[in-house]
Amino acid sequence: MTQDKPSASADAATELQLYAIRQKIQPRAVHGVFANWRVALVLLTQALYYGVPWLQWDNRQAILFDLAARKFYIFGLVFWPQDFIYLTGLLILSALALFLFTAVAGRLWCGYACPQTVYTELFMWVENWLEGDHLARRKLDQSPWNLNKLRRRGLKHAVWFAVALWTGFTFVGYFTPIQTLAAETVHASLGPWETFWILFYAFATWGNAGFMREQVCKYMCPYARFQSVMFDSDTLTVTYDSSIGEPRGPRSKKTDYKAAGLGTCVDCNVCVQVCPTGIDIRNGLQYECIGCAACIDGCDQIMDKMGYPRGLIRYTTENVVKGRYPDAGIIRHILRPRTLIYTALLTLIGGAFVYSLATRVPLNVGLVRDRVALSKETDEGMIENVYRLQIINKDARPHRYAIKAEGVEHLQVVTGARDIAAEPLQTLDIPLSLIADPEELKGRSVDVTLTVQAVDDSRIRQDVDTKFFNR
């Protein structure tokens, strides 16, 4: 008995759509407390990002990560590859701070300071300026291509790409002195790698902030996926309070909503229209929510127009919405085991980090023994061990150094340089001999300590342990 093959229509009927086709979002502009915070932080972060590379410090760029020379300059500090531990500490502090802020108030980073959010906001300002409000932009999207649409879209993308190019140029300016980079750009003499990274970062900014926008937050950013493990019932999040909003429904301003059996939500959908990721916060907390609070500002405007109390959508906690404690108890519940542990770790590691920086010795000393012979006898009958001494002055100031050795009575230090002086950030390689009386040596080898100390600053010193070998 044979089985009939399924028809094409049956195949089509069982087809599943695994990826939702993107619906372009044109967010409605909104004004309010949180919108003002976003504007302030966009301006602040971009003033820092674009301005800091132009700051000068001791006749050099204040912040410069010179990969070619393997030196990182941060104002008066100079870090070398050997100082990698400080980068590790900085990353640990950043992670702990992110965990703490997320546990207290949700996705503050995403909503106000993330580069994706900041540049999307910046690009939306340009779009609103050149193409009009959200309704005008939707109308332009739906209109056929004509001279007006081509002119508006062309000008918008030209401004976008100019901003993106300046962003890429500034990014490379943190790794190549920006004044040199500017001169090379003006004279069209940029190197291939500099050109590549400027264009790469510009295209990334243009694509992410101009085209992908919320798609980056929804599908590419890992933080959106694991943020929930840092939330608990006392975490402040953007929340729709269904206890006062439901049942929702349209009504006139004159309607007594309580008598009509309605909540304060007028079902105007402004909260959806202003959302940069296009979600409906009334459906509950969703991973797509970046915590920008645009829906709070939008809802508060409607509540003001209707004469209703604000707070239908607000920053609050799950426990407040469930009635376990009032809004006044939010501050008290911020101090809970999770946040206290994060704060303690942040304080301890931050304190250790600052102390380590404050007591950091800008000196690195290396000592390598001569490989030809462990020891030799001088004409005077003394025992000599030969080394190669490397001194790295990691300071931005010059220093002169004195060398002494301990571990053997009357141990002499003989160097190949009469005056050991290093210029800022200079590396010295110096031949060095240790000479001892064989009568003072006990055994085949003796532990000795070589000390290199700056003459002009007693705090700058380093000890190196080695062995002195007898015949």
C-alpha positions as a Markdown table, in Angstrom:
| # | Residue | x | y | z |
|---|---|---|---|---|
| 1 | Met | 0.0 | 0.0 | 0.0 |
| 2 | Thr | 1.5 | 3.3 | -1.1 |
| 3 | Gln | 1.3 | 6.6 | 0.7 |
| 4 | Asp | 0.4 | 9.7 | -1.2 |
| 5 | Lys | 3.0 | 12.4 | -1.2 |
| 6 | Pro | 2.0 | 15.6 | 0.6 |
| 7 | Ser | 0.9 | 18.4 | -1.6 |
| 8 | Ala | 2.8 | 21.7 | -1.9 |
| 9 | Ser | -0.1 | 23.4 | -0.1 |
| 10 | Ala | 0.3 | 21.1 | 2.8 |
| 11 | Asp | 4.0 | 21.8 | 3.0 |
| 12 | Ala | 3.2 | 25.5 | 3.0 |
| 13 | Ala | 0.6 | 25.1 | 5.8 |
| 14 | Thr | 3.2 | 23.5 | 8.1 |
| 15 | Glu | 6.0 | 26.0 | 7.4 |
| 16 | Leu | 7.2 | 27.8 | 10.5 |
| 17 | Gln | 8.7 | 31.3 | 10.6 |
| 18 | Leu | 11.8 | 31.0 | 12.8 |
| 19 | Tyr | 12.8 | 34.6 | 12.5 |
| 20 | Ala | 10.4 | 37.5 | 12.6 |
| 21 | Ile | 10.9 | 40.0 | 9.8 |
| 22 | Arg | 12.0 | 43.2 | 11.2 |
| 23 | Gln | 9.4 | 46.0 | 11.4 |
| 24 | Lys | 11.2 | 49.3 | 11.1 |
| 25 | Ile | 10.7 | 51.3 | 14.3 |
| 26 | Gln | 10.3 | 55.1 | 14.2 |
| 27 | Pro | 10.1 | 56.1 | 17.8 |
| 28 | Arg | 8.1 | 59.1 | 18.8 |
| 29 | Ala | 10.0 | 62.0 | 20.5 |
| 30 | Val | 9.3 | 62.4 | 24.2 |
| 31 | His | 10.2 | 65.0 | 26.8 |
| 32 | Gly | 10.6 | 64.6 | 30.5 |
| 33 | Val | 13.0 | 63.9 | 33.4 |
| 34 | Phe | 14.5 | 60.7 | 31.9 |
| 35 | Ala | 14.7 | 62.2 | 28.4 |
| 36 | Asn | 16.7 | 65.1 | 29.9 |
| 37 | Trp | 19.0 | 62.6 | 31.6 |
| 38 | Arg | 19.6 | 60.8 | 28.3 |
| 39 | Val | 20.4 | 64.1 | 26.5 |
| 40 | Ala | 22.8 | 65.1 | 29.3 |
| 41 | Leu | 24.6 | 61.8 | 29.2 |
| 42 | Val | 24.8 | 61.8 | 25.4 |
| 43 | Leu | 26.4 | 65.2 | 25.5 |
| 44 | Leu | 28.7 | 64.3 | 28.4 |
| 45 | Thr | 29.9 | 61.0 | 27.1 |
| 46 | Gln | 30.6 | 62.4 | 23.6 |
| 47 | Ala | 32.3 | 65.5 | 25.0 |
| 48 | Leu | 34.6 | 63.2 | 26.9 |
| 49 | Tyr | 35.1 | 60.8 | 24.0 |
| 50 | Tyr | 35.8 | 63.4 | 21.3 |
| 51 | Gly | 37.6 | 65.9 | 23.6 |
| 52 | Val | 40.0 | 63.7 | 25.7 |
| 53 | Pro | 42.4 | 62.8 | 22.9 |
| 54 | Trp | 43.2 | 66.5 | 22.3 |
| 55 | Leu | 44.2 | 67.1 | 25.9 |
| 56 | Gln | 48.0 | 67.5 | 26.4 |
| 57 | Trp | 50.0 | 66.5 | 29.5 |
| 58 | Asp | 53.8 | 67.3 | 29.8 |
| 59 | Asn | 54.1 | 68.0 | 26.0 |
| 60 | Arg | 52.4 | 64.8 | 25.0 |
| 61 | Gln | 48.9 | 63.4 | 24.6 |
| 62 | Ala | 47.2 | 63.0 | 28.0 |
| 63 | Ile | 45.7 | 59.6 | 27.2 |
| 64 | Leu | 47.4 | 57.5 | 24.5 |
| 65 | Phe | 47.6 | 53.8 | 24.1 |
| 66 | Asp | 50.8 | 53.5 | 22.0 |
| 67 | Leu | 50.7 | 49.9 | 20.9 |
| 68 | Ala | 53.8 | 50.2 | 18.6 |
| 69 | Ala | 55.9 | 51.5 | 21.5 |
| 70 | Arg | 54.1 | 49.2 | 24.0 |
| 71 | Lys | 53.4 | 52.1 | 26.3 |
| 72 | Phe | 50.1 | 53.4 | 27.7 |
| 73 | Tyr | 50.0 | 57.0 | 28.8 |
| 74 | Ile | 47.2 | 58.1 | 31.2 |
| 75 | Phe | 47.9 | 61.6 | 32.3 |
| 76 | Gly | 50.9 | 61.4 | 34.6 |
| 77 | Leu | 51.1 | 57.6 | 34.6 |
| 78 | Val | 52.9 | 55.4 | 32.1 |
| 79 | Phe | 52.0 | 51.7 | 31.9 |
| 80 | Trp | 54.2 | 49.0 | 30.3 |
| 81 | Pro | 53.3 | 45.4 | 29.2 |
| 82 | Gln | 54.5 | 44.3 | 32.6 |
| 83 | Asp | 51.7 | 46.3 | 34.2 |
| 84 | Phe | 49.0 | 44.1 | 32.6 |
| 85 | Ile | 47.7 | 43.4 | 36.2 |
| 86 | Tyr | 46.2 | 46.9 | 36.3 |
| 87 | Leu | 44.1 | 46.3 | 33.2 |
| 88 | Thr | 42.9 | 43.1 | 34.9 |
| 89 | Gly | 42.0 | 45.0 | 38.0 |
| 90 | Leu | 40.2 | 47.7 | 36.0 |
| 91 | Leu | 38.1 | 45.1 | 34.1 |
| 92 | Ile | 37.2 | 43.4 | 37.4 |
| 93 | Leu | 36.1 | 46.7 | 38.9 |
| 94 | Ser | 34.0 | 47.5 | 35.8 |
| 95 | Ala | 32.3 | 44.1 | 35.9 |
| 96 | Leu | 31.5 | 44.5 | 39.7 |
| 97 | Ala | 30.2 | 48.0 | 39.1 |
| 98 | Leu | 27.9 | 46.7 | 36.3 |
| 99 | Phe | 26.7 | 43.9 | 38.5 |
| 100 | Leu | 26.0 | 46.3 | 41.4 |
| 101 | Phe | 24.2 | 48.9 | 39.3 |
| 102 | Thr | 22.1 | 46.2 | 37.6 |
| 103 | Ala | 21.1 | 44.6 | 40.9 |
| 104 | Val | 20.0 | 48.0 | 42.2 |
| 105 | Ala | 18.4 | 49.6 | 39.2 |
| 106 | Gly | 18.3 | 47.3 | 36.2 |
| 107 | Arg | 19.9 | 48.2 | 32.9 |
| 108 | Leu | 21.1 | 51.7 | 33.7 |
| 109 | Trp | 24.2 | 51.2 | 31.5 |
| 110 | Cys | 22.1 | 50.1 | 28.5 |
| 111 | Gly | 19.6 | 52.9 | 28.8 |
| 112 | Tyr | 22.0 | 55.9 | 29.3 |
| 113 | Ala | 25.6 | 55.2 | 28.6 |
| 114 | Cys | 26.0 | 52.2 | 26.3 |
| 115 | Pro | 27.7 | 53.3 | 23.0 |
| 116 | Gln | 24.9 | 51.6 | 21.0 |
| 117 | Thr | 22.3 | 53.6 | 22.9 |
| 118 | Val | 24.2 | 56.8 | 22.8 |
| 119 | Tyr | 24.9 | 56.7 | 19.0 |
| 120 | Thr | 21.4 | 55.6 | 18.2 |
| 121 | Glu | 20.1 | 58.6 | 20.1 |
| 122 | Leu | 22.5 | 60.8 | 18.3 |
| 123 | Phe | 21.6 | 59.5 | 14.9 |
| 124 | Met | 17.9 | 59.8 | 15.8 |
| 125 | Trp | 18.4 | 63.5 | 16.6 |
| 126 | Val | 19.8 | 64.0 | 13.1 |
| 127 | Glu | 17.0 | 62.0 | 11.6 |
| 128 | Asn | 14.4 | 64.0 | 13.5 |
| 129 | Trp | 16.1 | 67.3 | 12.4 |
| 130 | Leu | 16.2 | 66.4 | 8.7 |
| 131 | Glu | 13.2 | 64.2 | 8.1 |
| 132 | Gly | 10.7 | 65.4 | 10.8 |
| 133 | Asp | 8.8 | 63.7 | 13.6 |
| 134 | His | 7.9 | 60.0 | 13.7 |
| 135 | Leu | 4.8 | 60.5 | 11.6 |
| 136 | Ala | 6.7 | 62.4 | 8.9 |
| 137 | Arg | 9.4 | 59.7 | 8.8 |
| 138 | Arg | 6.8 | 56.9 | 8.4 |
| 139 | Lys | 5.2 | 58.9 | 5.6 |
| 140 | Leu | 8.6 | 59.3 | 4.0 |
| 141 | Asp | 9.3 | 55.6 | 4.4 |
| 142 | Gln | 6.0 | 54.7 | 2.6 |
| 143 | Ser | 6.4 | 57.3 | -0.2 |
| 144 | Pro | 7.9 | 56.3 | -3.6 |
| 145 | Trp | 11.4 | 57.4 | -4.4 |
| 146 | Asn | 11.4 | 60.9 | -5.8 |
| 147 | Leu | 13.7 | 63.9 | -5.7 |
| 148 | Asn | 12.5 | 65.1 | -2.3 |
| 149 | Lys | 13.0 | 61.6 | -0.7 |
| 150 | Leu | 16.4 | 61.2 | -2.4 |
| 151 | Arg | 17.5 | 64.6 | -1.1 |
| 152 | Arg | 16.4 | 64.0 | 2.4 |
| 153 | Arg | 17.7 | 60.5 | 2.7 |
| 154 | Gly | 21.0 | 61.5 | 1.0 |
| 155 | Leu | 21.6 | 64.4 | 3.3 |
| 156 | Lys | 20.7 | 62.3 | 6.4 |
| 157 | His | 23.2 | 59.6 | 5.5 |
| 158 | Ala | 25.8 | 62.2 | 4.6 |
| 159 | Val | 25.5 | 63.7 | 8.1 |
| 160 | Trp | 25.4 | 60.2 | 9.7 |
| 161 | Phe | 28.6 | 59.1 | 7.9 |
| 162 | Ala | 30.3 | 62.4 | 8.7 |
| 163 | Val | 29.6 | 61.8 | 12.4 |
| 164 | Ala | 30.7 | 58.1 | 12.0 |
| 165 | Leu | 33.9 | 59.1 | 10.3 |
| 166 | Trp | 34.7 | 61.6 | 13.0 |
| 167 | Thr | 34.0 | 58.8 | 15.6 |
| 168 | Gly | 36.4 | 56.4 | 13.8 |
| 169 | Phe | 39.0 | 59.1 | 13.5 |
| 170 | Thr | 38.8 | 59.8 | 17.2 |
| 171 | Phe | 38.9 | 56.1 | 18.1 |
| 172 | Val | 42.2 | 55.7 | 16.2 |
| 173 | Gly | 43.4 | 58.9 | 17.9 |
| 174 | Tyr | 43.6 | 57.0 | 21.1 |
| 175 | Phe | 46.2 | 54.7 | 19.6 |
| 176 | Thr | 48.0 | 57.1 | 17.3 |
| 177 | Pro | 48.8 | 60.7 | 18.5 |
| 178 | Ile | 45.7 | 62.5 | 17.3 |
| 179 | Gln | 47.6 | 65.7 | 16.2 |
| 180 | Thr | 49.9 | 63.5 | 14.1 |
| 181 | Leu | 46.8 | 61.7 | 12.8 |
| 182 | Ala | 45.1 | 65.0 | 11.9 |
| 183 | Ala | 48.2 | 66.2 | 10.0 |
| 184 | Glu | 48.4 | 62.9 | 8.1 |
| 185 | Thr | 44.7 | 63.1 | 7.2 |
| 186 | Val | 45.1 | 66.7 | 5.9 |
| 187 | His | 48.1 | 65.7 | 3.8 |
| 188 | Ala | 46.5 | 62.4 | 2.7 |
| 189 | Ser | 49.4 | 60.4 | 4.1 |
| 190 | Leu | 47.6 | 58.0 | 6.4 |
| 191 | Gly | 49.1 | 54.6 | 6.8 |
| 192 | Pro | 47.1 | 51.5 | 5.7 |
| 193 | Trp | 46.2 | 50.3 | 9.2 |
| 194 | Glu | 45.1 | 53.7 | 10.3 |
| 195 | Thr | 42.9 | 54.1 | 7.2 |
| 196 | Phe | 41.5 | 50.6 | 7.7 |
| 197 | Trp | 40.5 | 51.2 | 11.4 |
| 198 | Ile | 39.0 | 54.6 | 10.8 |
| 199 | Leu | 36.8 | 53.3 | 8.0 |
| 200 | Phe | 36.0 | 50.1 | 9.9 |
| 201 | Tyr | 34.9 | 51.9 | 13.0 |
| 202 | Ala | 33.0 | 54.4 | 10.9 |
| 203 | Phe | 31.1 | 51.7 | 9.0 |
| 204 | Ala | 30.4 | 49.9 | 12.3 |
| 205 | Thr | 29.0 | 53.1 | 13.9 |
| 206 | Trp | 27.0 | 54.0 | 10.8 |
| 207 | Gly | 25.6 | 50.5 | 10.4 |
| 208 | Asn | 24.8 | 49.8 | 14.1 |
| 209 | Ala | 23.3 | 53.2 | 15.0 |
| 210 | Gly | 21.8 | 54.0 | 11.6 |
| 211 | Phe | 20.4 | 50.7 | 10.5 |
| 212 | Met | 20.5 | 47.9 | 13.0 |
| 213 | Arg | 19.6 | 49.9 | 16.1 |
| 214 | Glu | 17.4 | 47.8 | 18.4 |
| 215 | Gln | 18.5 | 44.6 | 16.6 |
| 216 | Val | 21.9 | 44.9 | 18.2 |
| 217 | Cys | 20.3 | 45.1 | 21.6 |
| 218 | Lys | 17.9 | 42.2 | 20.9 |
| 219 | Tyr | 20.1 | 39.7 | 19.1 |
| 220 | Met | 23.8 | 40.7 | 19.3 |
| 221 | Cys | 24.3 | 42.0 | 22.8 |
| 222 | Pro | 25.0 | 39.2 | 25.3 |
| 223 | Tyr | 24.1 | 41.4 | 28.3 |
| 224 | Ala | 20.4 | 41.3 | 27.3 |
| 225 | Arg | 20.5 | 37.5 | 27.7 |
| 226 | Phe | 22.2 | 37.2 | 31.1 |
| 227 | Gln | 20.9 | 40.4 | 32.8 |
| 228 | Ser | 18.1 | 38.5 | 34.5 |
| 229 | Val | 20.5 | 36.5 | 36.7 |
| 230 | Met | 21.4 | 39.9 | 38.4 |
| 231 | Phe | 17.7 | 40.9 | 38.9 |
| 232 | Asp | 15.7 | 40.0 | 41.9 |
| 233 | Ser | 12.3 | 41.1 | 43.4 |
| 234 | Asp | 13.9 | 44.2 | 44.9 |
| 235 | Thr | 15.6 | 45.4 | 41.7 |
| 236 | Leu | 14.3 | 48.7 | 40.4 |
| 237 | Thr | 13.0 | 48.2 | 36.8 |
| 238 | Val | 10.7 | 50.1 | 34.4 |
| 239 | Thr | 7.4 | 48.6 | 35.4 |
| 240 | Tyr | 3.7 | 49.0 | 34.4 |
| 241 | Asp | 1.6 | 48.9 | 37.5 |
| 242 | Ser | -1.5 | 46.8 | 36.4 |
| 243 | Ser | -3.1 | 47.2 | 39.8 |
| 244 | Ile | -3.9 | 50.9 | 39.0 |
| 245 | Gly | -3.9 | 50.7 | 35.2 |
| 246 | Glu | -6.3 | 47.8 | 34.6 |
| 247 | Pro | -8.8 | 47.4 | 33.1 |
| 248 | Arg | -7.5 | 49.8 | 30.5 |
| 249 | Gly | -9.6 | 51.5 | 27.9 |
| 250 | Pro | -10.1 | 54.8 | 26.0 |
| 251 | Arg | -12.3 | 57.5 | 27.6 |
| 252 | Ser | -12.8 | 61.2 | 27.5 |
| 253 | Lys | -11.1 | 63.5 | 30.0 |
| 254 | Lys | -14.4 | 64.2 | 31.7 |
| 255 | Thr | -15.1 | 60.5 | 32.4 |
| 256 | Asp | -15.0 | 59.4 | 36.0 |
| 257 | Tyr | -12.9 | 56.3 | 35.3 |
| 258 | Lys | -13.5 | 54.9 | 38.8 |
| 259 | Ala | -17.2 | 55.0 | 38.3 |
| 260 | Ala | -16.8 | 53.5 | 34.9 |
| 261 | Gly | -14.8 | 50.6 | 36.4 |
| 262 | Leu | -11.7 | 51.5 | 34.5 |
| 263 | Gly | -8.0 | 51.9 | 35.5 |
| 264 | Thr | -5.8 | 54.9 | 34.7 |
| 265 | Cys | -4.4 | 53.4 | 31.5 |
| 266 | Val | -6.3 | 55.0 | 28.6 |
| 267 | Asp | -4.8 | 52.6 | 26.1 |
| 268 | Cys | -3.2 | 55.4 | 24.1 |
| 269 | Asn | -0.1 | 53.3 | 23.1 |
| 270 | Val | 2.2 | 56.2 | 23.7 |
| 271 | Cys | 4.4 | 53.9 | 25.8 |
| 272 | Val | 4.8 | 51.7 | 22.7 |
| 273 | Gln | 5.3 | 54.6 | 20.3 |
| 274 | Val | 8.2 | 56.1 | 22.2 |
| 275 | Cys | 10.0 | 52.8 | 22.9 |
| 276 | Pro | 13.2 | 52.5 | 20.9 |
| 277 | Thr | 12.9 | 48.7 | 20.8 |
| 278 | Gly | 9.2 | 48.6 | 20.0 |
| 279 | Ile | 8.0 | 46.6 | 23.0 |
| 280 | Asp | 4.8 | 47.1 | 25.0 |
| 281 | Ile | 5.9 | 47.5 | 28.7 |
| 282 | Arg | 2.3 | 46.6 | 29.7 |
| 283 | Asn | 3.1 | 43.0 | 28.9 |
| 284 | Gly | 5.6 | 42.9 | 31.7 |
| 285 | Leu | 9.4 | 43.1 | 32.0 |
| 286 | Gln | 11.0 | 41.8 | 28.7 |
| 287 | Tyr | 14.6 | 41.2 | 27.9 |
| 288 | Glu | 14.3 | 43.7 | 25.0 |
| 289 | Cys | 13.7 | 46.6 | 27.5 |
| 290 | Ile | 16.9 | 48.6 | 27.8 |
| 291 | Gly | 15.7 | 50.6 | 30.8 |
| 292 | Cys | 15.7 | 54.0 | 29.0 |
| 293 | Ala | 12.5 | 55.0 | 30.7 |
| 294 | Ala | 11.1 | 56.8 | 27.6 |
| 295 | Cys | 7.8 | 55.0 | 28.3 |
| 296 | Ile | 7.7 | 56.6 | 31.8 |
| 297 | Asp | 8.1 | 60.1 | 30.3 |
| 298 | Gly | 5.5 | 59.4 | 27.7 |
| 299 | Cys | 3.0 | 58.0 | 30.1 |
| 300 | Asp | 3.5 | 60.8 | 32.6 |
| 301 | Gln | 2.6 | 63.3 | 29.9 |
| 302 | Ile | -0.7 | 61.5 | 29.2 |
| 303 | Met | -1.5 | 61.3 | 32.9 |
| 304 | Asp | -0.9 | 65.0 | 33.2 |
| 305 | Lys | -3.2 | 65.7 | 30.3 |
| 306 | Met | -5.9 | 63.5 | 31.8 |
| 307 | Gly | -5.5 | 64.9 | 35.3 |
| 308 | Tyr | -4.5 | 61.4 | 36.7 |
| 309 | Pro | -1.7 | 60.8 | 39.2 |
| 310 | Arg | 1.7 | 59.9 | 37.7 |
| 311 | Gly | 3.3 | 56.5 | 38.3 |
| 312 | Leu | 1.3 | 54.2 | 36.1 |
| 313 | Ile | 4.7 | 53.3 | 34.5 |
| 314 | Arg | 7.6 | 54.0 | 36.8 |
| 315 | Tyr | 10.8 | 52.8 | 38.3 |
| 316 | Thr | 9.7 | 50.4 | 41.0 |
| 317 | Thr | 10.3 | 46.8 | 42.2 |
| 318 | Glu | 8.3 | 43.6 | 41.8 |
| 319 | Asn | 7.7 | 43.5 | 45.5 |
| 320 | Val | 6.2 | 47.0 | 45.5 |
| 321 | Val | 3.8 | 46.0 | 42.7 |
| 322 | Lys | 2.8 | 42.9 | 44.6 |
| 323 | Gly | 2.0 | 45.0 | 47.7 |
| 324 | Arg | 4.7 | 43.5 | 49.9 |
| 325 | Tyr | 6.0 | 47.0 | 50.9 |
| 326 | Pro | 5.2 | 50.6 | 49.8 |
| 327 | Asp | 7.3 | 52.8 | 47.5 |
| 328 | Ala | 8.8 | 54.4 | 50.6 |
| 329 | Gly | 10.5 | 51.1 | 51.4 |
| 330 | Ile | 12.5 | 50.9 | 48.2 |
| 331 | Ile | 15.5 | 52.7 | 49.5 |
| 332 | Arg | 15.7 | 50.4 | 52.6 |
| 333 | His | 15.5 | 47.3 | 50.4 |
| 334 | Ile | 18.4 | 48.4 | 48.3 |
| 335 | Leu | 20.6 | 47.4 | 51.2 |
| 336 | Arg | 20.2 | 43.6 | 50.9 |
| 337 | Pro | 22.8 | 40.8 | 50.8 |
| 338 | Arg | 23.4 | 40.8 | 47.1 |
| 339 | Thr | 24.1 | 44.5 | 46.9 |
| 340 | Leu | 26.1 | 44.6 | 50.1 |
| 341 | Ile | 28.4 | 41.8 | 48.8 |
| 342 | Tyr | 28.9 | 43.6 | 45.5 |
| 343 | Thr | 29.6 | 46.9 | 47.4 |
| 344 | Ala | 32.1 | 45.2 | 49.7 |
| 345 | Leu | 33.9 | 43.5 | 46.9 |
| 346 | Leu | 34.0 | 46.8 | 44.9 |
| 347 | Thr | 35.3 | 48.7 | 47.9 |
| 348 | Leu | 38.0 | 46.2 | 48.7 |
| 349 | Ile | 39.3 | 45.7 | 45.2 |
| 350 | Gly | 38.9 | 49.4 | 44.4 |
| 351 | Gly | 40.9 | 50.3 | 47.5 |
| 352 | Ala | 43.6 | 47.8 | 46.6 |
| 353 | Phe | 43.7 | 49.1 | 43.1 |
| 354 | Val | 44.1 | 52.7 | 44.2 |
| 355 | Tyr | 46.7 | 51.7 | 46.8 |
| 356 | Ser | 48.7 | 49.7 | 44.3 |
| 357 | Leu | 48.7 | 52.7 | 41.9 |
| 358 | Ala | 49.7 | 55.1 | 44.6 |
| 359 | Thr | 52.6 | 52.9 | 45.8 |
| 360 | Arg | 53.6 | 51.8 | 42.3 |
| 361 | Val | 57.4 | 51.9 | 41.7 |
| 362 | Pro | 58.2 | 53.2 | 38.2 |
| 363 | Leu | 61.2 | 50.9 | 37.9 |
| 364 | Asn | 61.9 | 47.5 | 36.5 |
| 365 | Val | 65.2 | 45.7 | 37.1 |
| 366 | Gly | 66.3 | 42.5 | 35.4 |
| 367 | Leu | 69.6 | 40.6 | 36.1 |
| 368 | Val | 70.9 | 37.9 | 33.7 |
| 369 | Arg | 74.0 | 35.9 | 34.5 |
| 370 | Asp | 76.9 | 35.5 | 32.0 |
| 371 | Arg | 76.4 | 32.1 | 30.4 |
| 372 | Val | 80.1 | 31.6 | 29.5 |
| 373 | Ala | 81.3 | 30.9 | 33.1 |
| 374 | Leu | 79.6 | 30.8 | 36.4 |
| 375 | Ser | 82.6 | 32.5 | 38.1 |
| 376 | Lys | 86.2 | 33.3 | 37.5 |
| 377 | Glu | 89.3 | 34.3 | 39.4 |
| 378 | Thr | 90.8 | 37.8 | 39.0 |
| 379 | Asp | 94.5 | 38.5 | 39.0 |
| 380 | Glu | 94.2 | 39.6 | 42.6 |
| 381 | Gly | 92.9 | 36.2 | 43.6 |
| 382 | Met | 89.3 | 37.5 | 44.0 |
| 383 | Ile | 86.2 | 35.7 | 42.8 |
| 384 | Glu | 84.2 | 37.5 | 40.1 |
| 385 | Asn | 80.7 | 36.8 | 38.8 |
| 386 | Val | 79.6 | 38.6 | 35.6 |
| 387 | Tyr | 76.0 | 39.7 | 34.9 |
| 388 | Arg | 74.0 | 41.8 | 32.5 |
| 389 | Leu | 71.8 | 44.4 | 34.3 |
| 390 | Gln | 68.7 | 45.8 | 32.7 |
| 391 | Ile | 67.2 | 48.9 | 34.2 |
| 392 | Ile | 63.8 | 50.2 | 32.8 |
| 393 | Asn | 62.9 | 53.7 | 33.9 |
| 394 | Lys | 59.1 | 53.5 | 33.7 |
| 395 | Asp | 58.7 | 57.1 | 34.9 |
| 396 | Ala | 58.0 | 60.2 | 32.8 |
| 397 | Arg | 61.0 | 61.9 | 34.6 |
| 398 | Pro | 64.7 | 61.2 | 34.3 |
| 399 | His | 66.5 | 59.4 | 37.2 |
| 400 | Arg | 70.0 | 58.6 | 38.3 |
| 401 | Tyr | 70.6 | 55.2 | 40.1 |
| 402 | Ala | 72.9 | 53.8 | 42.7 |
| 403 | Ile | 73.6 | 50.1 | 43.0 |
| 404 | Lys | 74.6 | 48.0 | 46.0 |
| 405 | Ala | 74.8 | 44.3 | 46.8 |
| 406 | Glu | 74.4 | 42.5 | 50.1 |
| 407 | Gly | 74.8 | 38.9 | 51.2 |
| 408 | Val | 78.6 | 38.6 | 51.2 |
| 409 | Glu | 80.9 | 40.7 | 53.4 |
| 410 | His | 82.8 | 43.4 | 51.5 |
| 411 | Leu | 81.0 | 42.5 | 48.2 |
| 412 | Gln | 82.1 | 44.9 | 45.5 |
| 413 | Val | 79.9 | 46.1 | 42.6 |
| 414 | Val | 81.6 | 47.0 | 39.4 |
| 415 | Thr | 79.6 | 48.4 | 36.5 |
| 416 | Gly | 80.4 | 49.3 | 32.9 |
| 417 | Ala | 79.0 | 52.8 | 33.4 |
| 418 | Arg | 80.4 | 55.4 | 35.8 |
| 419 | Asp | 77.1 | 57.4 | 36.0 |
| 420 | Ile | 73.9 | 55.3 | 35.7 |
| 421 | Ala | 71.3 | 57.8 | 34.5 |
| 422 | Ala | 68.2 | 57.0 | 32.5 |
| 423 | Glu | 66.0 | 59.4 | 30.5 |
| 424 | Pro | 62.3 | 59.2 | 30.8 |
| 425 | Leu | 61.0 | 55.8 | 29.7 |
| 426 | Gln | 64.5 | 54.7 | 28.8 |
| 427 | Thr | 65.9 | 51.1 | 29.0 |
| 428 | Leu | 69.5 | 50.7 | 30.0 |
| 429 | Asp | 71.6 | 47.5 | 29.5 |
| 430 | Ile | 74.7 | 47.6 | 31.7 |
| 431 | Pro | 77.5 | 45.0 | 32.2 |
| 432 | Leu | 77.9 | 44.3 | 35.9 |
| 433 | Ser | 80.4 | 42.3 | 38.0 |
| 434 | Leu | 80.2 | 41.2 | 41.6 |
| 435 | Ile | 83.6 | 40.6 | 43.2 |
| 436 | Ala | 84.2 | 38.9 | 46.6 |
| 437 | Asp | 87.0 | 37.6 | 48.7 |
| 438 | Pro | 87.0 | 33.8 | 48.6 |
| 439 | Glu | 87.7 | 33.8 | 52.3 |
| 440 | Glu | 84.2 | 35.4 | 52.8 |
| 441 | Leu | 82.4 | 32.8 | 50.8 |
| 442 | Lys | 80.7 | 29.9 | 52.6 |
| 443 | Gly | 79.9 | 27.0 | 50.3 |
| 444 | Arg | 79.6 | 26.6 | 46.5 |
| 445 | Ser | 77.1 | 29.3 | 46.1 |
| 446 | Val | 75.8 | 32.2 | 48.3 |
| 447 | Asp | 72.5 | 34.1 | 48.1 |
| 448 | Val | 73.0 | 37.8 | 47.4 |
| 449 | Thr | 70.6 | 40.7 | 46.8 |
| 450 | Leu | 71.2 | 43.5 | 44.3 |
| 451 | Thr | 69.5 | 46.8 | 45.1 |
| 452 | Val | 68.9 | 49.5 | 42.5 |
| 453 | Gln | 67.7 | 52.8 | 43.9 |
| 454 | Ala | 67.1 | 56.2 | 42.5 |
| 455 | Val | 69.5 | 58.8 | 43.9 |
| 456 | Asp | 66.9 | 61.6 | 43.7 |
| 457 | Asp | 63.9 | 59.6 | 45.1 |
| 458 | Ser | 64.5 | 57.0 | 47.8 |
| 459 | Arg | 61.0 | 55.5 | 47.2 |
| 460 | Ile | 62.1 | 54.3 | 43.8 |
| 461 | Arg | 64.0 | 51.1 | 44.4 |
| 462 | Gln | 63.9 | 47.4 | 43.5 |
| 463 | Asp | 65.7 | 44.4 | 44.9 |
| 464 | Val | 66.8 | 41.4 | 42.8 |
| 465 | Asp | 67.9 | 38.1 | 44.3 |
| 466 | Thr | 70.6 | 36.1 | 42.6 |
| 467 | Lys | 73.4 | 33.6 | 43.5 |
| 468 | Phe | 77.1 | 34.3 | 43.8 |
| 469 | Phe | 79.1 | 31.2 | 42.8 |
| 470 | Asn | 82.5 | 30.2 | 44.2 |
| 471 | Arg | 85.1 | 28.5 | 42.2 |
